[in-house]
Amino acid sequence: MGKHLVLAGSGHAHLFILSNLGKIRERGHQVTVVSPSDFYYHPGMGPGVLGGSHRLDAIRFATRHAVEKNGGRFISGYIKKADPQQRIVILDTGESISYDAISFCVGSRVPRDILIEEGEAIVPIKPIENLLRARAILLNLLSTSEKPVVASVVGGGPSACEIAGNLFQAAKRHGGQSLLIHLFAGQMLLERFPDRGRGVVRQILAGRGIEIVENSYVTEVKQDAVILDPNQNWPSDLTLIASGLKPVPIFKRSGLTIGPEGALPVSCFLQNPEHPEIFGGGDCIYLEKGGVDKVWIGAMRQGRVLFHNLMAFMEGRPLKPFDPMGNDLLALNLGDKTGLLMGKNRIYHGYIAFLVKEFFDKRFMRTFKAMK
């Protein structure tokens, strides 16, 4: 007898499953996908939307179309919490959905640990659509301001560096009024990077006049200023929030045992140890034995294992482990046709690195845009 599989979210760890929905349906199983948007956007190309090198419609997958075309059910909405005892999830609308197996790939959010005012001039970098809005605000400021425009980026990780670099690209392509960019990196820029990689990125950004502010944390973000501890007030016309991303609070609300920062703990099988019918991948999980960087390449590698293990669980077959120790390549788009590629022992940067990143991103898009 067929089972009911629920996919919570349509992120990178679920793309391989979505591309194989036909096979799941052929084996008699029902599939429901719950996601807040009819589309899923590739975050690896998101900074290029801000910089103007990518169109928003060129970096997205038609999730609803793929699900419904293959006989699945697509629900546009958010999951508020789960009830693992009853094996149901409850949506923000109040609707409840039962499942035999469920996989969470609900991504991460920009935390509000700092006090952030509401308003047009303050833009979190997630969801990806926000980057198009930030670009429109920036270009309007550059067109109308009679003085240099000041843009701020809050965060010191890879995403923050990409955002700062693509703000520079957007202003350079626009011409006209000048742009001053401040990157508030907390204790240290790219703290988890090797020294050489950090030095290369610092040199690229500083060479464009981007001011990197370290050894001090942002305590408050206002419409017209970024406040640092102790009591440093930095004027800002546009502020993008790219501080450390954290899992959404679904699992805490559900009464589940949670990992660091509220993530869903999973074993090497990407399966929750306490509730074996619950699986997960991507930014929202905590792999109990052996971590994996929260970059989309790692989530993609999880996808094939998730597909196998979800099918195996529903059909009573052995599961297989996920190996987090793959030598993944970190690729950054630092704007102005400058890329950075960093593997285990080597670092490449410049135009060729940018072309390599573009090649792999576009090949990835071609592969999953063809979902049938």
WONOR-V394019 format. One line per field, one symbol per residue. phi: phi as a letter, one per 30 degrees, with the letter a starting at -180 (. if undefined). burial: # if it has 9 or more other C-alpha atoms within 8 Angstrom, else .. Layout:
BEGIN
phi = ???
burial = ???
END
This chain:
BEGIN
phi = .dccccccjbdedcdddddceedddddjccbbccadbdbbcdddceeddddjcbddddcbcddeeddddcidcccdlcddacbddchbccdddjdcbdbcbbbcbcibbddcdcdbddlddcbddbdeeddddddddddddddcdcbedccbbckbcedddddddddededdddiiddbccccccidadhedddeddddddedddddciddccbiacdcabcebacccdchccceadbbccbdedbdddeddddiddcceiidddbddcibdddbddcbaaiddcbddcjdbedbdddddddeddeedddddddcicddbdccdcdddcdbbccihhbcbcbcdbbbbbjdddddddddddddddddcddeb
burial = ..#################.##.##..########..####...########.#.#..######.###.#.###.########...######.....##############..#.#....######.#.###.##.###.##..#..##########..############.....###############.....##.###..##...#####.##############......########.####.#####...##..###########....############......##.#################....#..#......#######.#######...#.#######.#...#...#..##...
END
